[in-house]
Amino acid sequence: MRDFLQHYTNPSVAKNLLTDTTRRGFIKLLSTTGAGLTLGIQLPTAIAADAETAGSPFEPNAFIRIGNDDSVTIIIKHLDMGQGVSTGLATIAAEELDADWSNVVTEFAPAKASEYNNLLFGTVQGTGGSTAIANSFMQLRYAGAKARAMLVNAAAKVWQVPVDEVSTKNNFISHAKSNNSATYGQMAELAALQAVPTDEQVTLKDPSQFALIGKSGTTRKDLGKSNGTATFTIDVQLEGLQTALVAHPPAFGATVKSFDATEAKKSPGVLDVIQIPSGIAVVAKDFWSAKVARDKLVIDWDRSGFSKSTAELKKEYAELLDKPGASARNDGDADEVLSNAANVVEASYYFPYLAHAPMEPMNCVILAGKEKAELWYGAQLQTVDQFSVASVLDVPPDNVTINTLFAGGSFGRRANPHSDYVVEAATIAKQLRDVPIKLVWTREDDMRAGYYRPMYVQKIRASLDDEGNIEAWQQRIVGQSIASGTPFEAFMVKEGVDASSVEGASTLPYSIPNFSVELHTTTLPVPVLWWRSVGHTHNAFSTETFIDELATKAGKDPVAFRMAMLEKQPRHREVLKLAAEKANWGSPLPEGKGRGIAVHESFRSYVAEVAEVSVKNGQIIVEKVVCAVDCGLAINPTLSKPKCKVALASVCHPLC
């Protein structure tokens, strides 16, 4: 080692060697110093590994890849359906990596739950419940920090300087005292030889050091959705690709009694007509050929399974509102207090079935062989889809490759526990092995044959004491369960209560001494599914609307009325206070105008809104909405600002 140090300190040698930071330079340094360096810094594998790894990217973990060209690829394990997670998740990893944002690109992860599972879902890879950022935040910070540490360690060994004197910024590694620097790309191959540190061996940044997270000005990494360069399912083209459309039942529960495909098969471009469990599939050379042929099908449907109208269902639901249901929450004795109260307010609410209606209808491309299959589409529940396709094709799940693409919206629709449209594609492909199939749902298919947010009917009764305070609250909810009959039932349904049916009601934050929420779960053949914000979409409306009814009855200001019941809920109070302040709550408005306010927590985000409306010719017009949001730490605050007539305020709160 003494020989090495003497050689290293020779100015004529050191000048060239210390500025040559490529892997070849490192090996040159090794070869000029004898065995001392090999023993001293423990890199005996450097020469042996050179031929195998030369030019290979640096991949320290499943989420980061650094190329010799200085590119930084962040692997995105969640579906980007318009919510911008490809930018948000990349920001988190790039922050700890000290990457140059202009060099960062993103790539969707393969379907591999062992590496890319949602940490809040267990061993399932998928996106939903507003968990993408929450479950990935620390995981990606550590991924970036470990990659950075390996780059720093490699540089410190090349330059023979203390690790804590090496700094990084914007894809550059530098040592100020020796005036050495290198790009991440130049150091990538050498970094790959370093031991991967543990979580305990790296130090994450203090939030005060953040250069990307929580800062304005970060450009999106999904601009391809705007300029046409992003790949969606409809863009996938494979040699010999055929397009499939399915004729679905015209009524829920209906099945095919018989069909005649004679004319459809005569239609130009048609390859085949296949009966599948969900209907009749037409396979043709392109979409229009399949559409024309599908219109020529003659199908006799058996509609005996279900024939109730919406009006009949509403009547049946309303009758259940007068009967006790399964208890979702029961504080005090609301029944007793209400039965003896003199000042009772009551209201009923109806919420219809709602389609998800994403901009991009359901679609999927699949190529199935005898022992394996490959798919391309906007996959939201990769693990569930992988097992569903494997079951249809009778192949091992590991033999099902899913290439996740961008999706033009979803709102829960693509995260289907039954993998309905993906199973349709696999069922068709099973009968046409080695023929690539692009299943396409039309907009009409999406509206008629999809899954829906359940229809709900609710009744809320509450009583006020002599001082205008709520003394009892009873809420009954009637609707279908989303989780029943799915793998999610085991942890979502407890004692007859589907948590998604009552969330936002059973979790009402107001301090009310006697409080009861009950649920009647109905069973119908109408396919139902979570819909953006799930139970909160109807329960937030009913509860906050009813709070206004009670405030009016009590003769109290709606903001003050809420504040008095939120003493133990600081985050609700802060967004409520901020929204009211920014909207100039309480200031006079011109005749014909009014304001309304609401506050609610959904999926760990606390939101208060003030709507300023006017009435013209009997029509309510929303003039302005002021919205205060406390979502914890906003990763990309610039990207969340709306470009419409909505004022957005924010509340800073430490990330839980």
LINPE-V109022 format. One record per residue. N is the residue number from 0. RES is the residue in one letter. OMEGA is omega in whole degrees, 0 to 359 (* if undefined). NEAR is the number of other C-alpha atoms within 12 Angstrom. Layout:
N;RES;OMEGA;NEAR
N;RES;OMEGA;NEAR
//
This chain:
0;M;178;17
1;R;179;15
2;D;180;16
3;F;182;25
4;L;178;21
5;Q;180;18
6;H;184;23
7;Y;183;27
8;T;175;19
9;N;185;16
10;P;183;13
11;S;178;12
12;V;186;20
13;A;184;26
14;K;181;19
15;N;185;20
16;L;185;30
17;L;179;33
18;T;176;27
19;D;188;25
20;T;176;37
21;T;180;32
22;R;179;38
23;R;179;27
24;G;179;27
25;F;181;37
26;I;176;31
27;K;178;24
28;L;180;36
29;L;186;31
30;S;181;21
31;T;189;22
32;T;178;27
33;G;186;22
34;A;183;19
35;G;181;23
36;L;181;30
37;T;180;23
38;L;186;16
39;G;183;19
40;I;171;24
41;Q;175;17
42;L;181;29
43;P;183;20
44;T;187;20
45;A;183;31
46;I;182;23
47;A;185;13
48;A;188;20
49;D;183;24
50;A;183;15
51;E;189;13
52;T;182;23
53;A;179;25
54;G;180;23
55;S;178;25
56;P;178;29
57;F;181;37
58;E;184;34
59;P;180;35
60;N;186;30
61;A;188;31
62;F;186;39
63;I;175;43
64;R;181;40
65;I;182;44
66;G;177;31
67;N;179;31
68;D;179;22
69;D;176;29
70;S;178;29
71;V;180;40
72;T;176;41
73;I;181;43
74;I;184;39
75;I;184;45
76;K;182;47
77;H;177;54
78;L;172;48
79;D;182;42
80;M;180;35
81;G;181;31
82;Q;173;31
83;G;183;35
84;V;178;39
85;S;175;42
86;T;183;43
87;G;182;44
88;L;178;49
89;A;180;53
90;T;182;48
91;I;181;49
92;A;182;49
93;A;180;49
94;E;182;45
95;E;179;41
96;L;187;48
97;D;181;41
98;A;173;40
99;D;186;31
100;W;181;33
101;S;179;22
102;N;184;28
103;V;173;37
104;V;181;34
105;T;180;39
106;E;180;32
107;F;182;38
108;A;173;35
109;P;177;37
110;A;183;42
111;K;187;32
112;A;180;29
113;S;180;19
114;E;189;22
115;Y;180;35
116;N;172;32
117;N;186;35
118;L;178;27
119;L;179;22
120;F;185;26
121;G;182;17
122;T;182;19
123;V;174;31
124;Q;182;39
125;G;182;43
126;T;179;41
127;G;177;38
128;G;181;30
129;S;184;28
130;T;188;28
131;A;180;39
132;I;185;43
133;A;184;33
134;N;184;28
135;S;190;37
136;F;181;34
137;M;180;24
138;Q;182;33
139;L;176;37
140;R;179;37
141;Y;178;34
142;A;179;39
143;G;181;45
144;A;180;37
145;K;178;39
146;A;178;51
147;R;181;51
148;A;180;39
149;M;176;39
150;L;180;48
151;V;180;44
152;N;179;37
153;A;180;42
154;A;181;48
155;A;179;34
156;K;178;35
157;V;184;43
158;W;181;40
159;Q;179;30
160;V;177;24
161;P;181;20
162;V;185;23
163;D;175;19
164;E;180;22
165;V;181;32
166;S;180;31
167;T;175;34
168;K;174;28
169;N;176;28
170;N;178;37
171;F;174;29
172;I;182;40
173;S;174;35
174;H;189;29
175;A;186;17
176;K;181;14
177;S;180;20
178;N;177;17
179;N;176;29
180;S;178;31
181;A;175;36
182;T;177;39
183;Y;181;45
184;G;179;37
185;Q;183;37
186;M;188;48
187;A;183;46
188;E;180;41
189;L;178;47
190;A;181;44
191;A;180;43
192;L;182;35
193;Q;176;30
194;A;178;21
195;V;182;27
196;P;175;25
197;T;177;17
198;D;183;19
199;E;184;11
200;Q;178;15
201;V;179;24
202;T;178;21
203;L;180;30
204;K;167;24
205;D;181;12
206;P;179;19
207;S;180;11
208;Q;183;15
209;F;176;26
210;A;182;28
211;L;182;36
212;I;178;35
213;G;182;29
214;K;178;24
215;S;174;19
216;G;179;18
217;T;179;28
218;T;181;25
219;R;177;30
220;K;180;34
221;D;181;34
222;L;178;19
223;G;177;19
224;K;180;23
225;S;184;13
226;N;174;9
227;G;182;12
228;T;178;13
229;A;180;24
230;T;173;27
231;F;182;33
232;T;183;32
233;I;182;31
234;D;184;22
235;V;178;31
236;Q;177;22
237;L;179;21
238;E;180;13
239;G;183;18
240;L;176;27
241;Q;180;37
242;T;180;43
243;A;172;48
244;L;182;48
245;V;172;44
246;A;183;45
247;H;179;36
248;P;180;28
249;P;180;25
250;A;180;26
251;F;178;27
252;G;180;24
253;A;179;24
254;T;180;26
255;V;175;27
256;K;176;18
257;S;177;15
258;F;179;24
259;D;182;23
260;A;184;27
261;T;182;17
262;E;180;19
263;A;181;32
264;K;178;27
265;K;183;22
266;S;182;26
267;P;174;22
268;G;184;25
269;V;178;32
270;L;184;28
271;D;172;34
272;V;189;35
273;I;174;33
274;Q;177;28
275;I;184;29
276;P;183;25
277;S;179;30
278;G;180;35
279;I;181;38
280;A;175;45
281;V;181;48
282;V;184;44
283;A;186;37
284;K;179;30
285;D;184;27
286;F;187;29
287;W;177;23
288;S;179;27
289;A;181;38
290;K;180;32
291;V;180;27
292;A;179;37
293;R;179;40
294;D;181;24
295;K;178;25
296;L;174;33
297;V;185;20
298;I;175;27
299;D;184;20
300;W;173;25
301;D;184;20
302;R;185;18
303;S;186;14
304;G;186;17
305;F;184;20
306;S;182;19
307;K;178;19
308;S;177;14
309;T;181;20
310;A;179;14
311;E;179;12
312;L;180;28
313;K;180;26
314;K;179;18
315;E;179;22
316;Y;182;34
317;A;179;25
318;E;180;20
319;L;181;26
320;L;180;33
321;D;181;24
322;K;178;19
323;P;179;22
324;G;177;28
325;A;185;29
326;S;175;28
327;A;176;34
328;R;181;30
329;N;177;26
330;D;179;25
331;G;180;20
332;D;183;21
333;A;180;30
334;D;183;26
335;E;182;19
336;V;181;27
337;L;181;29
338;S;181;17
339;N;184;17
340;A;179;21
341;A;186;15
342;N;184;24
343;V;177;30
344;V;183;31
345;E;177;27
346;A;178;25
347;S;184;28
348;Y;179;30
349;Y;179;28
350;F;185;27
351;P;170;24
352;Y;179;29
353;L;175;29
354;A;180;32
355;H;176;34
356;A;175;30
357;P;181;28
358;M;178;22
359;E;178;29
360;P;181;34
361;M;178;47
362;N;184;47
363;C;174;48
364;V;181;44
365;I;172;45
366;L;184;40
367;A;173;35
368;G;181;26
369;K;186;22
370;E;182;21
371;K;179;29
372;A;177;39
373;E;183;40
374;L;177;40
375;W;179;42
376;Y;178;44
377;G;185;47
378;A;180;48
379;Q;176;47
380;L;188;42
381;Q;184;47
382;T;179;40
383;V;179;37
384;D;180;45
385;Q;180;43
386;F;179;33
387;S;179;31
388;V;179;41
389;A;180;33
390;S;180;25
391;V;186;33
392;L;181;34
393;D;176;23
394;V;177;24
395;P;179;19
396;P;180;27
397;D;179;26
398;N;177;24
399;V;180;36
400;T;179;33
401;I;175;39
402;N;182;34
403;T;178;41
404;L;172;41
405;F;176;44
406;A;179;41
407;G;182;33
408;G;177;30
409;S;180;37
410;F;180;37
411;G;187;38
412;R;183;46
413;R;176;47
414;A;189;39
415;N;181;38
416;P;178;35
417;H;180;33
418;S;193;36
419;D;184;34
420;Y;176;45
421;V;176;47
422;V;176;34
423;E;181;42
424;A;181;50
425;A;180;48
426;T;178;37
427;I;182;44
428;A;180;41
429;K;180;31
430;Q;179;26
431;L;184;27
432;R;177;22
433;D;174;24
434;V;179;32
435;P;184;35
436;I;173;50
437;K;177;47
438;L;180;46
439;V;171;40
440;W;175;39
441;T;176;29
442;R;179;20
443;E;177;20
444;D;182;27
445;D;182;31
446;M;188;23
447;R;189;25
448;A;183;33
449;G;176;40
450;Y;189;37
451;Y;165;35
452;R;184;35
453;P;170;38
454;M;179;41
455;Y;171;42
456;V;182;39
457;Q;171;40
458;K;177;37
459;I;175;38
460;R;178;39
461;A;178;43
462;S;179;38
463;L;176;33
464;D;184;23
465;D;180;15
466;E;178;15
467;G;177;23
468;N;179;32
469;I;179;39
470;E;179;36
471;A;182;39
472;W;176;45
473;Q;182;48
474;Q;177;46
475;R;184;45
476;I;179;53
477;V;178;46
478;G;180;40
479;Q;175;38
480;S;177;40
481;I;188;39
482;A;183;31
483;S;179;29
484;G;178;20
485;T;177;21
486;P;182;17
487;F;184;26
488;E;186;20
489;A;182;16
490;F;179;18
491;M;181;22
492;V;179;25
493;K;179;22
494;E;176;19
495;G;182;26
496;V;173;34
497;D;184;37
498;A;182;38
499;S;179;44
500;S;188;49
501;V;182;45
502;E;184;32
503;G;175;35
504;A;178;42
505;S;180;33
506;T;181;31
507;L;188;36
508;P;186;32
509;Y;178;34
510;S;180;24
511;I;188;31
512;P;181;24
513;N;191;28
514;F;182;36
515;S;173;38
516;V;181;43
517;E;184;40
518;L;168;43
519;H;179;36
520;T;181;36
521;T;178;30
522;T;183;22
523;L;179;24
524;P;178;20
525;V;181;33
526;P;182;33
527;V;185;39
528;L;175;40
529;W;182;38
530;W;191;35
531;R;184;30
532;S;170;29
533;V;185;37
534;G;181;39
535;H;183;33
536;T;178;33
537;H;183;37
538;N;176;39
539;A;180;33
540;F;184;25
541;S;184;35
542;T;182;43
543;E;175;34
544;T;181;25
545;F;175;34
546;I;177;43
547;D;177;29
548;E;181;29
549;L;178;34
550;A;179;31
551;T;180;21
552;K;181;26
553;A;181;25
554;G;183;18
555;K;176;22
556;D;183;24
557;P;179;32
558;V;180;37
559;A;179;25
560;F;179;31
561;R;183;39
562;M;182;30
563;A;181;25
564;M;183;25
565;L;183;25
566;E;181;18
567;K;184;16
568;Q;185;23
569;P;183;21
570;R;173;32
571;H;182;38
572;R;184;34
573;E;179;31
574;V;178;41
575;L;180;42
576;K;182;35
577;L;179;33
578;A;180;38
579;A;180;37
580;E;182;22
581;K;180;26
582;A;182;31
583;N;180;22
584;W;179;26
585;G;177;19
586;S;183;14
587;P;178;13
588;L;177;15
589;P;178;12
590;E;180;11
591;G;178;18
592;K;179;21
593;G;179;26
594;R;174;35
595;G;183;36
596;I;177;41
597;A;177;37
598;V;183;46
599;H;173;45
600;E;179;36
601;S;178;32
602;F;174;27
603;R;171;26
604;S;183;31
605;Y;187;34
606;V;172;35
607;A;181;42
608;E;172;38
609;V;178;38
610;A;175;31
611;E;187;33
612;V;174;23
613;S;178;21
614;V;180;17
615;K;181;13
616;N;178;8
617;G;181;8
618;Q;177;11
619;I;180;16
620;I;177;18
621;V;182;20
622;E;184;22
623;K;174;23
624;V;174;30
625;V;187;38
626;C;175;37
627;A;185;39
628;V;170;38
629;D;181;37
630;C;187;34
631;G;179;26
632;L;177;27
633;A;183;31
634;I;180;38
635;N;185;34
636;P;181;31
637;T;186;23
638;L;183;25
639;S;182;31
640;K;181;20
641;P;178;15
642;K;180;10
643;C;183;12
644;K;179;15
645;V;176;23
646;A;183;27
647;L;174;29
648;A;181;31
649;S;177;33
650;V;179;30
651;C;179;23
652;H;180;20
653;P;178;13
654;L;182;19
655;C;*;14
//
